[in-house]
Structure formats: C-alpha cells, structure tokens
Amino acid sequence: MNNILITGATGNTGSEVVKQLSEKGLSCNAMVRDKQRVKSIARVDWVEGSFDDTDSLISAFSGIERVYVAMPVHPDNELWWDNVITAARTSEIQHIVKLSGMGASEDAGSEIIRVHARTDKKIKASGIIYTLLQPNSFFQNIFNSIPTIKAYDAIYMSVGNAKQSFIDIRDIAAVAVKVLTESGHENKIYRLSGPEALSFDELARIIGDAIGKDVHYYPINDAQMKSGMIEAGLPEWGAEKISEIFNWFSRGGYEQVTTDVEEVLGRRPCSFTEFVDAHRDMFQ
C-alpha cells in the first residue's frame, strides 16, 4: 500500500508532484473527484475524494502517512482545511505538507493571502507534523498571457512596476517531493523563490529576446484586470480575489530572494530565462 497521498493531483503543483514522484520510481496515491476522468500514470493509484466531504477524505487518507495538500482558490478554503484536519486526525496522518503562499499574513491586503495565514495557523495548531511551502508567484502564470503575446506582442497586468521573485512550479514540486520522502523537514516553513526578482517589463523583455520579437508590458488597472478574467471565464468571486492579490503585489514586498530551494534541493532554482527557453514554442 502506498503511504503518500497527493491532493489537488490534477492542479498546478499537485500534477507536477505526482509526475516527479512517478519519474523517480516512487509510488503514491493521487486524489481527484472522479478517477474515471484521469489518465493512467506509472506507480500512481488514483483515489476519489472531495474537500467538501470529510468522509471521502477519511477514505482517501486511509493507510496514508504523508499527504500533500494543495487547494484551488475558493470561498470555502477555510472550511475545506477544517475538513482536511478532521480527516487527518481520524486517519492518523503523520505529516501534512501544505501549499501556502509567500508573505502569508492575517493583515495582508489580499483575502487570498489572509486565508493562507489563517489556514497555516490551523495546521500549526492541529498537533499534526507539518511542513509549510510558501512560494512566490509561479513562472507558469505567464502562460495566461500567451494569447496577447501572440496577437499583440503584449502582456497586460495590474501589478505596476513591482518586482517579484517568481518561481518555477517544477522547483516547488521538487521541494515537495523531498519533504514527502525524506526526514528532517518536520514543522518547518520553506519560503520558496526563484533566483532573482523581476518586473513584468523584464519578463516581457526576456520573452521577446527568446522569440525574436519586441514584447512589451502594459500596466492596467484593477477593474480592467477583473473584467478581463471574467471575460476569460473566471467566476466573479475568483476574478475579484485574484485582481485583489495583483493589487497587493503591486504595492511591493514580494521581491525577496530566498535560499530555501537551494538548501532543500542542493541546487539553485530555475531562472525565468531558462524557463522561457524550455517553453519557447509556446510563446511563438
């Protein structure tokens, strides 16, 4: 029986954790709402469960020692964490690896960041061994701008000129795999960043250099950001909260470059230039 479970197993970080475990020849269970809708992956057993349903979590957690928990942004995130903790206690989970966020603070100017702080506090108070992964924004978020890069050689974002130490999801997942499969990470917080802080002007230039075009960044306001996400199909609640977090990022404070990735993995994190080079075809 596998003793590692990955929740959010088809999401941004969860799918990459599952992939890296499989590539390393390590077995795991992966939780989804409907296992009939996922493809077979070597050494991965798909199990069904929902953050809404504590009983389904208890079933998914049965026989599991370590669980990686990543949740999509949702109005019920705090309730979901109550359900996870209840199920973990019932199932005698030994270690929870939680995907949080850099700068988690209960007085942050973003509800998403405040929820990270409050749920971090819940897991710390649960009595269960934990590791909190607090990454900065993902490199992969730039994929949302591919349509405007291709159509207009442009990136539109509501973060002003603020810099962030963006990070590759693959590095976050690699840290998670280490934590899930090794000892020495108990009750630790890892603040995960890339190797440098960059503005969207700099991101645009790096993409442009890679594809041989002049790509430019154009700041937009919060209302434009929100309406654009709604037009793209995001529910209004999600669009509002995500536009709010971009506004929070625009105030600065997310340019910190940490050494946690290197300390855990024994190598430096991927740079944005390397990331774009690896995905050049997607931007052209």
Helices and strands as residue ranges (DSSP letters): E 4-6, H 12-23, E 28-32, G 35-37, E 44-48, H 54-61, E 66-69, H 77-91, E 95-99, H 111-125, E 129-135, G 139-145, H 146-152, E 154-157, H 169-181, E 188-192, H 200-211, E 216-219, H 222-231, H 236-250, H 260-265, H 272-278, H 280-283
